[in-house]
Amino acid sequence: MRRLLKMRNVAIKAINLTKRFGKFVAVDHINFEVYEGEIFGFLGPNGAGKSTTIKMLTTVLKPSEGTATVSGYDVIKQPALVRQSIGVVPQEYTADEDLTGWENMMMMAGLYGIPKRIAEERAKELLEMVELTYAAKRKVETYSGGMRRRLEIAMSLISRPRILFLDEPTLGLDAQTRAAIWQYIMKLKEEYKMTIFVTTHYLEEADMYGDRIAIIDKGKILAIGSPKELKEKVGGDVVSLQTSNDELAIKIISSSKDGILDVRKASDGIRIKVRNGEEKAPEILESLVKNGIKVSRMSITEPTMDEVYMEFTGKSLRDEEASAQEMFAFRRTMRRART
C-alpha cells in the first residue's frame, strides 16, 4: 500500500506550458503540480507530448509559451540552477560504450565538477545500489539492456539531485528487468525522499507505483489524480466473459440498457462496464443462457487503468505499448548497424 504523502511542498509546477514546432502544437497549455517525495507518472501514447514536456522541464527545450518551475527555479530564467538540482535518464542510452561503467560514472561526475574523492565514493555507492559493482570495470558495450539502464540511473544520481526525471525507463526490457528497475526507483523515493517524474507506456507500472498520474494525449492533460481517484472517476465495475458466441452475446447484452454502461470485444472475451457488477452479472448470465449461449468464464473486477485510459482518451493504450516496443527495437537495431 502506498505511503500517504505528508508533505505537499511543490517540486515541479507547470503553468500554461506550451511547445510549438511550426504550426504543430506538441504540448498545449498544460498545468500541473508535482509534490516533493512523490512518484508522478506521465501516461500517454507515442506523440502525446510526454518527452517534449520532460525536455522543457529539464531545460533542453525552451517553451513557446508559459513556463515551469523545478525545485523553485524558473526553467526559462534560471536554467542553470534547474539543471544543478535534477537528474535525467533519457529514453535513449547515453553512456559511452567505449568506456567502462566506472569511467562513465567518473566522466559524469566531472561534468558536475565533483571532486575526485567524493566522486569515487558516490560512484562506488551507486554502482552497488544498482548491483553493477561486478561489472564496473567492463566496457559498456558488453552490457545487456537492463545493465545499461541501471548504469544510466546510477549516472543520473552522481550529483545527488533533488528531482529525477525518467523518460520510459523500462521500455524494451523484459518483465524481470522492469521489476528490478522499479525496485531501484522505489528505493530512491523511500530512502532518499527523492521526487520522481516518470513517463511510461506500461499501465500496470503507473497503477502499481505512481502516487499520482497525469494522462496526456495530443498535447493536452485530460486527467490528474491517484490511480484510486482516477478509477473512482470512471466508476462502475467490469464484468469479463468468455462465451461460445461472443458476437451474438454482445448484441444481446447491448440490447439491455439498464445498468449497462459499455460493451466491447476484448482479446480474451467480452468486457462489460456496469454500474453494479454483483447485481448485473447474474442477469447477464441468465439472458445469455436463455438464448443458448454457453458462458465458460465470468469475473467481476473494479476498473483497470486500461479502462481509465480508455475513458479519458477513447482508445486503449495496449496497442501503443506494442508499437513502442517495436520502435525501440528498430532504433536499437539501427544503432548497432551504424557501429
Secondary structure as UniProt FT lines:
FT   STRAND          10..21
FT   TURN            22..23
FT   STRAND          24..35
FT   TURN            36..37
FT   STRAND          39..43
FT   TURN            46..47
FT   HELIX           50..57
FT   TURN            58..59
FT   STRAND          65..70
FT   TURN            71..72
FT   STRAND          73..74
FT   TURN            75..77
FT   HELIX           79..84
FT   STRAND          86..89
FT   TURN            97..98
FT   HELIX           101..111
FT   TURN            112..113
FT   HELIX           116..129
FT   TURN            130..131
FT   HELIX           133..135
FT   TURN            136..137
FT   HELIX           140..142
FT   HELIX           145..156
FT   TURN            157..159
FT   STRAND          163..167
FT   TURN            169..172
FT   HELIX           175..192
FT   STRAND          195..200
FT   HELIX           203..209
FT   STRAND          212..217
FT   TURN            218..219
FT   STRAND          220..225
FT   HELIX           227..234
FT   STRAND          237..243
FT   HELIX           246..255
FT   TURN            258..259
FT   STRAND          260..266
FT   TURN            267..268
FT   STRAND          269..274
FT   HELIX           277..290
FT   TURN            291..292
FT   STRAND          295..301
FT   HELIX           305..313
FT   HELIX           318..338
//
